[in-house]
Amino acid sequence: MGSLYIIILIILAIMLVGLIGFWYYARSVKRDLDASPSATTGITTAFQMTPEAAARLRALSSEPILLKQSDAGVRVQIEHRPMLPLMAFVGQDVSAALTEAAARVTEKWGPTWVALVMPGEDGTVTAQRIA
């Protein structure tokens, strides 16, 4: 019976060492991923828009506007309303402003992105990348 306890203690010690090794490995992988330059979320950029377009975006919402570009096209969410395709705004004054904002963000971040767009008073628009 005494040798069974010793075997169980040895197995538990091996498992503890394995768990500590796995924890250390996972911690180093997470640190490398957090420090990688390819992490693009949270990046904020500012760009100029025509004063009319920036004014239309400000008039559209006092909160940031969520824009999402994917293979399906650009989708827009204003305040707490459902997300709509950009084509739903065609014929409205804000259509050109939203299209211009989406084009400027695409210039910065490529063909797929999700961003919060916040127009400023001076025609400068700030975009924060979410994904």
N, C-alpha and C positions, 0 to 999 in steps of 0.2 A: 504494500500500500504506500510506503514511503517513496518508492521509485516513481509511482504514478504522479505524486505531487510534484516531484522534481521535473518530470516531463511536462506537466501542465505549466509550471512556472517558466520553463525554457520556451515553450510555445508562446506564452503570453509576452515574454520579453522580446521575442523575435517580432511578434505582431506590433508591439509598442515601437520598436525601432523602425519598422516599416511604415507605421503611421506618421511618425515624426519625419521620416524621409519624404513621404508623399506630401506632407504639409509644407516642408521647405521647398520642394519642387514647384508646387502650385503657387506659393508665394512669389517665387522668382519669375514664373511665367506671367503672373498678373502684373508685377512690377515692369517687366519688359513690354507688355501690351499697353500699359498706361503711359509709358514713356515713348512709345513708337510715334514717329512723325506722321504716320498714315491715319492717326485718329483725327477725324475731321469734325466731330460733333462739338458744338459750343463755340465754333469759330465765328467771330463777328467781323463784318466788313461794311464799309460805307461806300456809296456811289452816288453820283449826281443824276438827277432826273430833270426833265423840263419842269419849270415852276408850276405849270398848269397841271401836269400829271401828279406831282407831289401834293398839290392842293386838293385834287380829286380823291387821292388816297386818304388824306387827312379828313376830308368830309365824309368819306365812306365809313370810317370807324375811328373811335378814339383809342381803341385797343390795337395791339399788333395784329396784322393780317397773316394767316397761315397760308403759305403757298407750297404746293407739292408737285414736283415734276417727276414723271415716270414715263414708261413706254406708252401709257394710255393718254399722255398729255398733261396739261397743267390743271390742277384742281385748286380751288380757293375755299377757305373757310373764314367767315367774318363773324367775330364775336362768338355767340353760342349757337349759331345756325349750323345746319348740316353742310358738309363739304360738297361743293358743286363744281362741275367742270367749268373752265374758263369760257367755254362757248355759251354758257348760260347768261353771260353778261354782254354778249354781242348786241350792238345797237344802243347800249347805254353809254353814258359819258365816261364811266369808270373802266370800260373795256380796254381802251387804249392805255390807260395808266397801269392796269394790272398786267397787260401784255408787255409793256415797257419794263416794269419791275421784274417780271419773270425772265425776260431776255437778259437783263443786267445780271441777275443772279446766275443764270446759265453760263454767261461769260466767265464768271468767277469760279463756279464749282462744277461745271460739266453738265451732262445730260440727265442725271438723276440726283435729286436732292429734296429735302424738306426744310423750309426756312420760315422764320417769323420776320415779317417785313414791317418796319416802323418808320413812317415818313416824318421828317423834321420840318421845322418852320422855314428853313432856308433853301429848300429843294434837295437837300441831302437826305438820302434814305439809308437806314441801317438795316442790315439783314443778319440774323443770327441763325446759323445752320443747326438744325436739330438732328438730322440724319442724312 
